[in-house]
Amino acid sequence: MMGQLPVVAQSVGVMRYVSLAKPRMVLINVLMVVVGGLVAHGSFVSILWAVVGSACVIAGACVSNNVLDRTYDVRMVRTMKRALPVGDVTVRAAVVYGTVLAVVGIGVLVLAVSVLTAIVAAIGFVAYVFVYTAWLKPRSTWSTSVGGIAGAIPPVIGYTAGAQVIDGVAWLLFALLFLWQPPHFWALAIYKRDEYAQAQYPLLPVVKGVLRTKIQMIPYVLALFPVVYAIAHVQAAGMVFFIGAWVLIGVWLVLCVRGFFAQDELRWAVGAFRFSLIVLVGVAALLVADTV
């Protein structure tokens, strides 16, 4: 029994390092890499290596995000028990861990995919870690919008792995993810407004109020309609994608508008947040299934 304790402790320690990399976030972003690769008709091998390399880069970015957010995480209920705030992992170890993951990921992309794909992934890393997390997130309400740049990079990584070029379709995939993110996150920010205020994050609902945030969500959702049309217009996908995506986004728009009349604001915010995930998964699935 006593001999098992070190093994259990070691297993728990490993899981703390895994949690630093935010595996669920890595998974979602890697799926977007696959979507981009399939739209570009990339080979199985190119997409596979793009997944391996980008997963490491994204994980490294998430670890770095945890390092920079540690002083804020300790103030929020949902984050105060993360590995860094509680001291299960040292800051130095986390910095080394995140750096190694990012360097390995970039190396894989350079050697197994292409320099272009590696550059795109590196831009995403810098945008997420330094522009979003280190600079804007603690200082400006613009953090959510500008942070969308990093979140829109994964499908472009996959696309360049398959097509070896950044063309109009790549930019449309980027726009699709870029526009989806702010209203998705703002719904969560409204629900968690008090926690973000306690952590002193200057997010839009904290600084400008919930009404302003609801108003701000609308143009982003509306802008998704012409992007979907453009994707179908350039024949990157067909009519099934076009109609299905418009229906999903239309329902999301109606849900956002209903937020202005919601009696239970928190319940509405949770519903809007969850449906935005359905929109992402649904649009991505339609895009892959109906790629021309």
WONOR-V88556 format. One line per field, one symbol per residue. phi: phi as a letter, one per 30 degrees, with the letter a starting at -180 (. if undefined). A space follows every 50 residues. Layout:
BEGIN
phi = ???
END
This chain:
BEGIN
phi = .ddddddddddddddddddddheddddeddddddedddddhddedddedd ddddddddddddddddddceddedccddbdcdededidbdddddddeddd eddddddddddcbadedddddddddddddcddddcdedbbddeddddddd dcdeddedddddciaccddedddddedddddedddddddddceddddddi dddedddcjdeddddddddddeddddddedddddidacdddedddddddd ddddddddddcddcdddddddddddddddddddddddddcdd
END
